[in-house]
Amino acid sequence: MHSTAYENWTNDQLARAATHERKQYEKAAIDLIRSELEKRKINSQMLADFEHSTSNRPPHRTKGTWLMPRLLNRKQFFLRWSSWLVVFTAGLIGIVLALPDSRELREELSLFFLLIAVLYKIGCIHVPRARNAGLHPLMLLLFLVPLVNIGLYLFLFFAPPKRSR
């Protein structure tokens, strides 16, 4: 008879392997674990639970990247917002100092720099923080309303993270 790699494992080791392999989505390992569970005559409810836990759904993206995070907590938001402000101010001053004679080129470069900076700020700083605070990202359109944007900033700076479901 064909032996599996999991044949000599305890039920506890097998359960831990199933959890690990579920996260990695290795179909061959999941099939081996399933066959070992069937061979051990584990009851159908436990097998159904295992089947449910190893469904082939793609993993949900929760972290993002360093440059484009999916979520930001209050401290990360403050640090990124402060860094953005320093880099943005230094960039505009650099453009003005580097091009003192060419007004048109200076204005065009300043507008281009402003566009890139604002797109980064909205997409990679405000939206992840809004998600973390439980605010729908479309609510960030309130930044376009004078005086309301101050309240929105205060909310993003001080709102606790929304609890996971």
VMD Tcl script that builds the backbone (N, CA, C; Angstrom):
set m [mol new atoms 495]
animate dup $m
set s [atomselect $m all]
$s set {name element resname resid chain x y z} {
  {N N MET 1 A 0.840 -1.190 0.000}
  {CA C MET 1 A 0.000 0.000 0.000}
  {C C MET 1 A 0.876 1.240 0.000}
  {N N HIS 2 A 0.401 2.287 -0.609}
  {CA C HIS 2 A 1.092 3.571 -0.736}
  {C C HIS 2 A 1.104 4.304 0.605}
  {N N SER 3 A 2.293 4.697 1.080}
  {CA C SER 3 A 2.355 5.408 2.358}
  {C C SER 3 A 2.519 6.908 2.114}
  {N N THR 4 A 2.022 7.686 3.040}
  {CA C THR 4 A 2.106 9.138 2.923}
  {C C THR 4 A 3.126 9.675 3.909}
  {N N ALA 5 A 3.520 10.903 3.690}
  {CA C ALA 5 A 4.482 11.553 4.576}
  {C C ALA 5 A 3.884 11.812 5.955}
  {N N TYR 6 A 2.574 11.856 6.049}
  {CA C TYR 6 A 1.909 12.196 7.307}
  {C C TYR 6 A 1.477 10.967 8.110}
  {N N GLU 7 A 1.844 9.793 7.667}
  {CA C GLU 7 A 1.375 8.559 8.259}
  {C C GLU 7 A 1.748 8.418 9.742}
  {N N ASN 8 A 2.944 8.832 10.116}
  {CA C ASN 8 A 3.421 8.652 11.481}
  {C C ASN 8 A 3.165 9.873 12.366}
  {N N TRP 9 A 2.471 10.839 11.876}
  {CA C TRP 9 A 2.240 12.064 12.632}
  {C C TRP 9 A 1.067 11.892 13.585}
  {N N THR 10 A 1.122 12.612 14.706}
  {CA C THR 10 A -0.012 12.614 15.624}
  {C C THR 10 A -1.113 13.497 15.033}
  {N N ASN 11 A -2.307 13.380 15.594}
  {CA C ASN 11 A -3.406 14.220 15.115}
  {C C ASN 11 A -3.092 15.700 15.300}
  {N N ASP 12 A -2.411 16.048 16.393}
  {CA C ASP 12 A -2.048 17.442 16.637}
  {C C ASP 12 A -1.081 17.958 15.569}
  {N N GLN 13 A -0.068 17.157 15.246}
  {CA C GLN 13 A 0.875 17.558 14.198}
  {C C GLN 13 A 0.165 17.681 12.858}
  {N N LEU 14 A -0.739 16.777 12.604}
  {CA C LEU 14 A -1.487 16.800 11.357}
  {C C LEU 14 A -2.352 18.064 11.258}
  {N N ALA 15 A -2.971 18.445 12.360}
  {CA C ALA 15 A -3.792 19.659 12.373}
  {C C ALA 15 A -2.934 20.891 12.137}
  {N N ARG 16 A -1.757 20.941 12.774}
  {CA C ARG 16 A -0.870 22.088 12.553}
  {C C ARG 16 A -0.398 22.139 11.107}
  {N N ALA 17 A -0.101 20.991 10.520}
  {CA C ALA 17 A 0.320 20.952 9.118}
  {C C ALA 17 A -0.812 21.419 8.209}
  {N N ALA 18 A -2.030 21.011 8.538}
  {CA C ALA 18 A -3.175 21.434 7.740}
  {C C ALA 18 A -3.331 22.946 7.786}
  {N N THR 19 A -3.145 23.527 8.957}
  {CA C THR 19 A -3.243 24.975 9.089}
  {C C THR 19 A -2.158 25.658 8.286}
  {N N HIS 20 A -0.939 25.156 8.397}
  {CA C HIS 20 A 0.172 25.756 7.657}
  {C C HIS 20 A -0.050 25.634 6.151}
  {N N GLU 21 A -0.423 24.451 5.704}
  {CA C GLU 21 A -0.608 24.250 4.274}
  {C C GLU 21 A -1.797 25.036 3.741}
  {N N ARG 22 A -2.820 25.241 4.584}
  {CA C ARG 22 A -3.958 26.050 4.146}
  {C C ARG 22 A -3.494 27.455 3.813}
  {N N LYS 23 A -2.598 28.004 4.638}
  {CA C LYS 23 A -2.103 29.349 4.383}
  {C C LYS 23 A -1.248 29.403 3.122}
  {N N GLN 24 A -0.558 28.321 2.836}
  {CA C GLN 24 A 0.314 28.292 1.665}
  {C C GLN 24 A -0.422 27.858 0.389}
  {N N TYR 25 A -1.606 27.284 0.537}
  {CA C TYR 25 A -2.413 26.813 -0.594}
  {C C TYR 25 A -1.673 25.791 -1.456}
  {N N GLU 26 A -1.026 24.827 -0.811}
  {CA C GLU 26 A -0.360 23.746 -1.523}
  {C C GLU 26 A -1.352 22.596 -1.674}
  {N N LYS 27 A -1.902 22.449 -2.867}
  {CA C LYS 27 A -2.948 21.467 -3.102}
  {C C LYS 27 A -2.482 20.033 -2.848}
  {N N ALA 28 A -1.267 19.706 -3.239}
  {CA C ALA 28 A -0.774 18.338 -3.054}
  {C C ALA 28 A -0.691 17.985 -1.568}
  {N N ALA 29 A -0.224 18.910 -0.758}
  {CA C ALA 29 A -0.121 18.644 0.681}
  {C C ALA 29 A -1.505 18.542 1.312}
  {N N ILE 30 A -2.425 19.362 0.871}
  {CA C ILE 30 A -3.792 19.303 1.395}
  {C C ILE 30 A -4.426 17.952 1.052}
  {N N ASP 31 A -4.184 17.455 -0.165}
  {CA C ASP 31 A -4.715 16.152 -0.556}
  {C C ASP 31 A -4.110 15.031 0.297}
  {N N LEU 32 A -2.812 15.117 0.596}
  {CA C LEU 32 A -2.184 14.109 1.449}
  {C C LEU 32 A -2.781 14.136 2.859}
  {N N ILE 33 A -2.977 15.316 3.400}
  {CA C ILE 33 A -3.555 15.433 4.739}
  {C C ILE 33 A -4.977 14.886 4.741}
  {N N ARG 34 A -5.753 15.209 3.703}
  {CA C ARG 34 A -7.130 14.717 3.607}
  {C C ARG 34 A -7.155 13.192 3.566}
  {N N SER 35 A -6.273 12.587 2.774}
  {CA C SER 35 A -6.265 11.125 2.686}
  {C C SER 35 A -5.860 10.504 4.030}
  {N N GLU 36 A -4.926 11.138 4.732}
  {CA C GLU 36 A -4.521 10.624 6.037}
  {C C GLU 36 A -5.671 10.737 7.045}
  {N N LEU 37 A -6.405 11.832 7.003}
  {CA C LEU 37 A -7.559 11.983 7.890}
  {C C LEU 37 A -8.615 10.921 7.604}
  {N N GLU 38 A -8.852 10.634 6.322}
  {CA C GLU 38 A -9.831 9.599 5.960}
  {C C GLU 38 A -9.367 8.224 6.432}
  {N N LYS 39 A -8.064 7.964 6.289}
  {CA C LYS 39 A -7.513 6.678 6.699}
  {C C LYS 39 A -7.645 6.479 8.213}
  {N N ARG 40 A -7.541 7.567 8.966}
  {CA C ARG 40 A -7.660 7.485 10.422}
  {C C ARG 40 A -9.114 7.449 10.874}
  {N N LYS 41 A -10.013 7.485 9.912}
  {CA C LYS 41 A -11.442 7.430 10.178}
  {C C LYS 41 A -11.902 8.568 11.090}
  {N N ILE 42 A -11.408 9.755 10.789}
  {CA C ILE 42 A -11.842 10.947 11.510}
  {C C ILE 42 A -13.301 11.171 11.130}
  {N N ASN 43 A -14.147 11.594 12.079}
  {CA C ASN 43 A -15.573 11.705 11.800}
  {C C ASN 43 A -15.859 12.740 10.704}
  {N N SER 44 A -17.000 12.621 10.110}
  {CA C SER 44 A -17.337 13.434 8.936}
  {C C SER 44 A -17.422 14.925 9.259}
  {N N GLN 45 A -17.827 15.272 10.482}
  {CA C GLN 45 A -17.896 16.687 10.854}
  {C C GLN 45 A -16.504 17.312 10.863}
  {N N MET 46 A -15.515 16.592 11.425}
  {CA C MET 46 A -14.142 17.103 11.441}
  {C C MET 46 A -13.609 17.218 10.022}
  {N N LEU 47 A -13.949 16.251 9.176}
  {CA C LEU 47 A -13.510 16.300 7.792}
  {C C LEU 47 A -14.166 17.464 7.053}
  {N N ALA 48 A -15.448 17.709 7.343}
  {CA C ALA 48 A -16.137 18.847 6.717}
  {C C ALA 48 A -15.516 20.162 7.177}
  {N N ASP 49 A -15.162 20.245 8.462}
  {CA C ASP 49 A -14.489 21.441 8.970}
  {C C ASP 49 A -13.154 21.650 8.261}
  {N N PHE 50 A -12.425 20.543 8.074}
  {CA C PHE 50 A -11.150 20.629 7.368}
  {C C PHE 50 A -11.357 21.081 5.927}
  {N N GLU 51 A -12.340 20.522 5.255}
  {CA C GLU 51 A -12.643 20.913 3.878}
  {C C GLU 51 A -12.970 22.399 3.797}
  {N N HIS 52 A -13.775 22.862 4.752}
  {CA C HIS 52 A -14.155 24.270 4.747}
  {C C HIS 52 A -12.937 25.166 4.976}
  {N N SER 53 A -12.044 24.760 5.865}
  {CA C SER 53 A -10.884 25.592 6.184}
  {C C SER 53 A -9.862 25.602 5.060}
  {N N THR 54 A -9.886 24.609 4.180}
  {CA C THR 54 A -8.896 24.555 3.107}
  {C C THR 54 A -9.503 24.865 1.752}
  {N N SER 55 A -10.550 25.681 1.740}
  {CA C SER 55 A -11.127 26.035 0.446}
  {C C SER 55 A -10.075 26.795 -0.363}
  {N N ASN 56 A -10.169 26.729 -1.649}
  {CA C ASN 56 A -9.144 27.305 -2.520}
  {C C ASN 56 A -9.385 28.766 -2.844}
  {N N ARG 57 A -9.885 29.514 -1.869}
  {CA C ARG 57 A -10.025 30.946 -2.069}
  {C C ARG 57 A -8.648 31.583 -2.068}
  {N N PRO 58 A -8.447 32.596 -2.899}
  {CA C PRO 58 A -7.148 33.274 -2.843}
  {C C PRO 58 A -7.018 34.005 -1.517}
  {N N PRO 59 A -5.798 34.115 -0.993}
  {CA C PRO 59 A -5.625 34.810 0.278}
  {C C PRO 59 A -5.972 36.280 0.146}
  {N N HIS 60 A -6.568 36.852 1.198}
  {CA C HIS 60 A -6.953 38.257 1.190}
  {C C HIS 60 A -5.721 39.116 1.442}
  {N N ARG 61 A -5.544 40.107 0.632}
  {CA C ARG 61 A -4.390 40.983 0.778}
  {C C ARG 61 A -4.612 41.912 1.968}
  {N N THR 62 A -3.779 41.780 2.973}
  {CA C THR 62 A -3.968 42.608 4.159}
  {C C THR 62 A -2.832 43.580 4.401}
  {N N LYS 63 A -1.665 43.314 3.935}
  {CA C LYS 63 A -0.545 44.164 4.284}
  {C C LYS 63 A -0.201 45.179 3.213}
  {N N GLY 64 A -0.224 44.809 1.951}
  {CA C GLY 64 A 0.228 45.718 0.912}
  {C C GLY 64 A 1.751 45.734 0.897}
  {N N THR 65 A 2.315 46.848 0.455}
  {CA C THR 65 A 3.762 46.992 0.410}
  {C C THR 65 A 4.173 48.136 1.312}
  {N N TRP 66 A 5.476 48.322 1.457}
  {CA C TRP 66 A 5.959 49.400 2.300}
  {C C TRP 66 A 5.534 50.748 1.737}
  {N N LEU 67 A 5.639 50.918 0.437}
  {CA C LEU 67 A 5.301 52.187 -0.186}
  {C C LEU 67 A 3.795 52.387 -0.294}
  {N N MET 68 A 3.069 51.315 -0.510}
  {CA C MET 68 A 1.615 51.383 -0.675}
  {C C MET 68 A 0.943 50.408 0.288}
  {N N PRO 69 A 0.828 50.775 1.555}
  {CA C PRO 69 A 0.233 49.859 2.532}
  {C C PRO 69 A -1.276 49.755 2.367}
  {N N ARG 70 A -1.835 48.674 2.838}
  {CA C ARG 70 A -3.283 48.509 2.797}
  {C C ARG 70 A -3.944 49.197 3.990}
  {N N LEU 71 A -3.286 49.165 5.151}
  {CA C LEU 71 A -3.809 49.796 6.357}
  {C C LEU 71 A -2.700 50.589 7.047}
  {N N LEU 72 A -3.075 51.680 7.681}
  {CA C LEU 72 A -2.134 52.472 8.480}
  {C C LEU 72 A -2.777 52.765 9.834}
  {N N ASN 73 A -2.039 52.547 10.908}
  {CA C ASN 73 A -2.564 52.943 12.208}
  {C C ASN 73 A -2.292 54.433 12.436}
  {N N ARG 74 A -2.687 54.959 13.584}
  {CA C ARG 74 A -2.546 56.399 13.844}
  {C C ARG 74 A -1.091 56.859 13.793}
  {N N LYS 75 A -0.213 56.101 14.418}
  {CA C LYS 75 A 1.196 56.483 14.456}
  {C C LYS 75 A 1.806 56.457 13.055}
  {N N GLN 76 A 1.544 55.401 12.307}
  {CA C GLN 76 A 2.062 55.311 10.945}
  {C C GLN 76 A 1.515 56.442 10.081}
  {N N PHE 77 A 0.225 56.743 10.262}
  {CA C PHE 77 A -0.384 57.836 9.502}
  {C C PHE 77 A 0.314 59.150 9.816}
  {N N PHE 78 A 0.537 59.451 11.087}
  {CA C PHE 78 A 1.180 60.704 11.471}
  {C C PHE 78 A 2.601 60.781 10.914}
  {N N LEU 79 A 3.346 59.683 11.023}
  {CA C LEU 79 A 4.722 59.691 10.519}
  {C C LEU 79 A 4.769 59.857 9.003}
  {N N ARG 80 A 3.902 59.152 8.295}
  {CA C ARG 80 A 3.890 59.286 6.832}
  {C C ARG 80 A 3.394 60.665 6.402}
  {N N TRP 81 A 2.390 61.182 7.079}
  {CA C TRP 81 A 1.872 62.504 6.734}
  {C C TRP 81 A 2.942 63.566 6.988}
  {N N SER 82 A 3.636 63.485 8.112}
  {CA C SER 82 A 4.710 64.441 8.423}
  {C C SER 82 A 5.848 64.334 7.415}
  {N N SER 83 A 6.228 63.112 7.085}
  {CA C SER 83 A 7.288 62.908 6.089}
  {C C SER 83 A 6.871 63.454 4.738}
  {N N TRP 84 A 5.623 63.197 4.370}
  {CA C TRP 84 A 5.115 63.712 3.098}
  {C C TRP 84 A 5.193 65.236 3.085}
  {N N LEU 85 A 4.806 65.877 4.165}
  {CA C LEU 85 A 4.826 67.335 4.248}
  {C C LEU 85 A 6.246 67.884 4.090}
  {N N VAL 86 A 7.210 67.260 4.741}
  {CA C VAL 86 A 8.608 67.697 4.636}
  {C C VAL 86 A 9.122 67.506 3.213}
  {N N VAL 87 A 8.892 66.332 2.630}
  {CA C VAL 87 A 9.376 66.052 1.274}
  {C C VAL 87 A 8.690 66.964 0.257}
  {N N PHE 88 A 7.393 67.181 0.413}
  {CA C PHE 88 A 6.660 68.043 -0.508}
  {C C PHE 88 A 7.183 69.483 -0.444}
  {N N THR 89 A 7.365 70.008 0.755}
  {CA C THR 89 A 7.866 71.371 0.920}
  {C C THR 89 A 9.283 71.493 0.365}
  {N N ALA 90 A 10.149 70.535 0.686}
  {CA C ALA 90 A 11.520 70.564 0.175}
  {C C ALA 90 A 11.542 70.458 -1.347}
  {N N GLY 91 A 10.659 69.639 -1.914}
  {CA C GLY 91 A 10.599 69.509 -3.378}
  {C C GLY 91 A 10.189 70.799 -4.058}
  {N N LEU 92 A 9.171 71.459 -3.519}
  {CA C LEU 92 A 8.743 72.733 -4.112}
  {C C LEU 92 A 9.824 73.809 -3.984}
  {N N ILE 93 A 10.469 73.869 -2.830}
  {CA C ILE 93 A 11.564 74.835 -2.658}
  {C C ILE 93 A 12.702 74.501 -3.616}
  {N N GLY 94 A 13.002 73.221 -3.770}
  {CA C GLY 94 A 14.055 72.804 -4.711}
  {C C GLY 94 A 13.736 73.196 -6.140}
  {N N ILE 95 A 12.498 73.042 -6.542}
  {CA C ILE 95 A 12.114 73.425 -7.910}
  {C C ILE 95 A 12.270 74.928 -8.100}
  {N N VAL 96 A 11.835 75.695 -7.129}
  {CA C VAL 96 A 11.927 77.156 -7.226}
  {C C VAL 96 A 13.384 77.602 -7.265}
  {N N LEU 97 A 14.240 77.009 -6.424}
  {CA C LEU 97 A 15.646 77.399 -6.386}
  {C C LEU 97 A 16.426 76.903 -7.597}
  {N N ALA 98 A 16.050 75.769 -8.136}
  {CA C ALA 98 A 16.776 75.211 -9.283}
  {C C ALA 98 A 16.447 75.941 -10.586}
  {N N LEU 99 A 15.265 76.523 -10.666}
  {CA C LEU 99 A 14.838 77.177 -11.907}
  {C C LEU 99 A 14.407 78.627 -11.642}
  {N N PRO 100 A 15.341 79.503 -11.216}
  {CA C PRO 100 A 14.915 80.860 -10.890}
  {C C PRO 100 A 14.550 81.702 -12.116}
  {N N ASP 101 A 15.099 81.393 -13.284}
  {CA C ASP 101 A 14.879 82.224 -14.459}
  {C C ASP 101 A 13.714 81.776 -15.331}
  {N N SER 102 A 13.402 80.514 -15.311}
  {CA C SER 102 A 12.370 79.970 -16.203}
  {C C SER 102 A 11.054 79.832 -15.449}
  {N N ARG 103 A 10.210 80.845 -15.553}
  {CA C ARG 103 A 8.949 80.845 -14.814}
  {C C ARG 103 A 7.987 79.777 -15.323}
  {N N GLU 104 A 7.873 79.637 -16.633}
  {CA C GLU 104 A 6.924 78.656 -17.198}
  {C C GLU 104 A 7.312 77.228 -16.830}
  {N N LEU 105 A 8.594 76.894 -16.981}
  {CA C LEU 105 A 9.052 75.543 -16.646}
  {C C LEU 105 A 8.891 75.285 -15.156}
  {N N ARG 106 A 9.177 76.284 -14.335}
  {CA C ARG 106 A 9.035 76.152 -12.890}
  {C C ARG 106 A 7.572 75.876 -12.516}
  {N N GLU 107 A 6.636 76.590 -13.147}
  {CA C GLU 107 A 5.220 76.378 -12.872}
  {C C GLU 107 A 4.767 74.992 -13.315}
  {N N GLU 108 A 5.219 74.558 -14.489}
  {CA C GLU 108 A 4.831 73.238 -14.989}
  {C C GLU 108 A 5.382 72.126 -14.099}
  {N N LEU 109 A 6.649 72.242 -13.726}
  {CA C LEU 109 A 7.234 71.234 -12.845}
  {C C LEU 109 A 6.572 71.242 -11.464}
  {N N SER 110 A 6.248 72.423 -10.975}
  {CA C SER 110 A 5.576 72.522 -9.673}
  {C C SER 110 A 4.206 71.868 -9.718}
  {N N LEU 111 A 3.460 72.096 -10.786}
  {CA C LEU 111 A 2.141 71.461 -10.916}
  {C C LEU 111 A 2.243 69.951 -11.051}
  {N N PHE 112 A 3.223 69.486 -11.817}
  {CA C PHE 112 A 3.420 68.052 -11.968}
  {C C PHE 112 A 3.802 67.430 -10.623}
  {N N PHE 113 A 4.717 68.066 -9.906}
  {CA C PHE 113 A 5.132 67.589 -8.589}
  {C C PHE 113 A 3.954 67.588 -7.618}
  {N N LEU 114 A 3.137 68.628 -7.662}
  {CA C LEU 114 A 1.949 68.717 -6.811}
  {C C LEU 114 A 0.980 67.571 -7.109}
  {N N LEU 115 A 0.754 67.295 -8.389}
  {CA C LEU 115 A -0.150 66.221 -8.781}
  {C C LEU 115 A 0.330 64.867 -8.256}
  {N N ILE 116 A 1.607 64.563 -8.459}
  {CA C ILE 116 A 2.160 63.286 -7.992}
  {C C ILE 116 A 2.084 63.199 -6.464}
  {N N ALA 117 A 2.427 64.299 -5.795}
  {CA C ALA 117 A 2.423 64.303 -4.327}
  {C C ALA 117 A 1.016 64.119 -3.767}
  {N N VAL 118 A 0.036 64.789 -4.350}
  {CA C VAL 118 A -1.340 64.683 -3.853}
  {C C VAL 118 A -1.916 63.292 -4.139}
  {N N LEU 119 A -1.624 62.741 -5.312}
  {CA C LEU 119 A -2.094 61.385 -5.620}
  {C C LEU 119 A -1.493 60.364 -4.647}
  {N N TYR 120 A -0.217 60.501 -4.332}
  {CA C TYR 120 A 0.401 59.594 -3.368}
  {C C TYR 120 A -0.235 59.783 -1.990}
  {N N LYS 121 A -0.424 61.027 -1.602}
  {CA C LYS 121 A -0.976 61.302 -0.273}
  {C C LYS 121 A -2.374 60.704 -0.123}
  {N N ILE 122 A -3.198 60.866 -1.125}
  {CA C ILE 122 A -4.564 60.343 -1.047}
  {C C ILE 122 A -4.560 58.813 -1.097}
  {N N GLY 123 A -3.887 58.256 -2.103}
  {CA C GLY 123 A -3.938 56.810 -2.316}
  {C C GLY 123 A -3.144 55.983 -1.343}
  {N N CYS 124 A -2.045 56.512 -0.837}
  {CA C CYS 124 A -1.149 55.699 -0.014}
  {C C CYS 124 A -1.055 56.150 1.434}
  {N N ILE 125 A -1.689 57.263 1.783}
  {CA C ILE 125 A -1.682 57.705 3.175}
  {C C ILE 125 A -3.112 57.812 3.699}
  {N N HIS 126 A -3.966 58.563 2.993}
  {CA C HIS 126 A -5.329 58.777 3.496}
  {C C HIS 126 A -6.220 57.544 3.378}
  {N N VAL 127 A -6.216 56.898 2.234}
  {CA C VAL 127 A -7.101 55.737 2.038}
  {C C VAL 127 A -6.762 54.594 3.006}
  {N N PRO 128 A -5.475 54.214 3.175}
  {CA C PRO 128 A -5.196 53.148 4.152}
  {C C PRO 128 A -5.597 53.512 5.581}
  {N N ARG 129 A -5.423 54.773 5.950}
  {CA C ARG 129 A -5.817 55.180 7.299}
  {C C ARG 129 A -7.335 55.180 7.444}
  {N N ALA 130 A -8.037 55.618 6.399}
  {CA C ALA 130 A -9.498 55.600 6.441}
  {C C ALA 130 A -10.010 54.165 6.597}
  {N N ARG 131 A -9.399 53.225 5.868}
  {CA C ARG 131 A -9.788 51.816 5.999}
  {C C ARG 131 A -9.567 51.326 7.425}
  {N N ASN 132 A -8.415 51.685 7.994}
  {CA C ASN 132 A -8.090 51.252 9.344}
  {C C ASN 132 A -9.054 51.833 10.369}
  {N N ALA 133 A -9.510 53.063 10.142}
  {CA C ALA 133 A -10.419 53.719 11.082}
  {C C ALA 133 A -11.877 53.330 10.851}
  {N N GLY 134 A -12.151 52.529 9.818}
  {CA C GLY 134 A -13.514 52.093 9.550}
  {C C GLY 134 A -14.306 53.069 8.701}
  {N N LEU 135 A -13.639 53.991 8.063}
  {CA C LEU 135 A -14.283 54.995 7.223}
  {C C LEU 135 A -14.208 54.535 5.771}
  {N N HIS 136 A -15.293 54.658 5.030}
  {CA C HIS 136 A -15.274 54.281 3.626}
  {C C HIS 136 A -14.366 55.256 2.870}
  {N N PRO 137 A -13.491 54.757 1.987}
  {CA C PRO 137 A -12.563 55.638 1.276}
  {C C PRO 137 A -13.230 56.768 0.481}
  {N N LEU 138 A -14.466 56.561 0.042}
  {CA C LEU 138 A -15.140 57.641 -0.701}
  {C C LEU 138 A -15.478 58.831 0.194}
  {N N MET 139 A -15.495 58.604 1.506}
  {CA C MET 139 A -15.735 59.712 2.434}
  {C C MET 139 A -14.594 60.735 2.384}
  {N N LEU 140 A -13.472 60.329 1.800}
  {CA C LEU 140 A -12.341 61.241 1.683}
  {C C LEU 140 A -12.632 62.386 0.714}
  {N N LEU 141 A -13.711 62.272 -0.034}
  {CA C LEU 141 A -14.117 63.393 -0.894}
  {C C LEU 141 A -14.489 64.615 -0.055}
  {N N LEU 142 A -14.729 64.397 1.225}
  {CA C LEU 142 A -15.026 65.516 2.118}
  {C C LEU 142 A -13.821 66.445 2.295}
  {N N PHE 143 A -12.642 66.004 1.882}
  {CA C PHE 143 A -11.477 66.890 1.911}
  {C C PHE 143 A -11.674 68.082 0.982}
  {N N LEU 144 A -12.571 67.963 0.030}
  {CA C LEU 144 A -12.831 69.054 -0.913}
  {C C LEU 144 A -13.740 70.127 -0.327}
  {N N VAL 145 A -14.364 69.840 0.820}
  {CA C VAL 145 A -15.273 70.797 1.455}
  {C C VAL 145 A -14.491 71.599 2.498}
  {N N PRO 146 A -14.442 72.930 2.339}
  {CA C PRO 146 A -13.704 73.737 3.317}
  {C C PRO 146 A -14.269 73.564 4.728}
  {N N LEU 147 A -13.433 73.640 5.690}
  {CA C LEU 147 A -13.692 73.478 7.119}
  {C C LEU 147 A -14.042 72.043 7.505}
  {N N VAL 148 A -14.740 71.314 6.661}
  {CA C VAL 148 A -15.031 69.909 6.951}
  {C C VAL 148 A -13.736 69.105 6.871}
  {N N ASN 149 A -12.833 69.535 5.975}
  {CA C ASN 149 A -11.575 68.803 5.827}
  {C C ASN 149 A -10.739 68.850 7.103}
  {N N ILE 150 A -10.866 69.898 7.893}
  {CA C ILE 150 A -10.140 69.974 9.162}
  {C C ILE 150 A -10.664 68.894 10.120}
  {N N GLY 151 A -11.982 68.753 10.175}
  {CA C GLY 151 A -12.580 67.707 11.010}
  {C C GLY 151 A -12.181 66.320 10.543}
  {N N LEU 152 A -12.093 66.135 9.231}
  {CA C LEU 152 A -11.697 64.839 8.694}
  {C C LEU 152 A -10.248 64.520 9.059}
  {N N TYR 153 A -9.379 65.531 8.979}
  {CA C TYR 153 A -7.991 65.320 9.407}
  {C C TYR 153 A -7.927 64.949 10.884}
  {N N LEU 154 A -8.673 65.640 11.705}
  {CA C LEU 154 A -8.686 65.325 13.130}
  {C C LEU 154 A -9.176 63.892 13.361}
  {N N PHE 155 A -10.198 63.493 12.600}
  {CA C PHE 155 A -10.699 62.123 12.705}
  {C C PHE 155 A -9.604 61.128 12.341}
  {N N LEU 156 A -8.907 61.370 11.226}
  {CA C LEU 156 A -7.864 60.437 10.794}
  {C C LEU 156 A -6.693 60.387 11.779}
  {N N PHE 157 A -6.393 61.512 12.393}
  {CA C PHE 157 A -5.292 61.531 13.348}
  {C C PHE 157 A -5.635 60.836 14.661}
  {N N PHE 158 A -6.882 60.928 15.105}
  {CA C PHE 158 A -7.208 60.475 16.452}
  {C C PHE 158 A -8.154 59.277 16.543}
  {N N ALA 159 A -8.810 58.884 15.467}
  {CA C ALA 159 A -9.771 57.775 15.533}
  {C C ALA 159 A -9.046 56.458 15.797}
  {N N PRO 160 A -9.558 55.656 16.718}
  {CA C PRO 160 A -8.939 54.351 16.967}
  {C C PRO 160 A -9.218 53.412 15.789}
  {N N PRO 161 A -8.408 52.378 15.651}
  {CA C PRO 161 A -8.652 51.427 14.552}
  {C C PRO 161 A -9.969 50.686 14.769}
  {N N LYS 162 A -10.618 50.399 13.663}
  {CA C LYS 162 A -11.871 49.634 13.728}
  {C C LYS 162 A -11.527 48.189 14.068}
  {N N ARG 163 A -12.322 47.583 14.916}
  {CA C ARG 163 A -12.071 46.201 15.280}
  {C C ARG 163 A -12.408 45.290 14.127}
  {N N SER 164 A -11.596 44.226 13.975}
  {CA C SER 164 A -11.894 43.257 12.923}
  {C C SER 164 A -13.097 42.432 13.285}
  {N N ARG 165 A -13.760 41.976 12.239}
  {CA C ARG 165 A -14.986 41.201 12.441}
  {C C ARG 165 A -14.675 39.836 12.933}
}
mol reanalyze $m
mol bondsrecalc $m
mol representation Tube
mol addrep $m
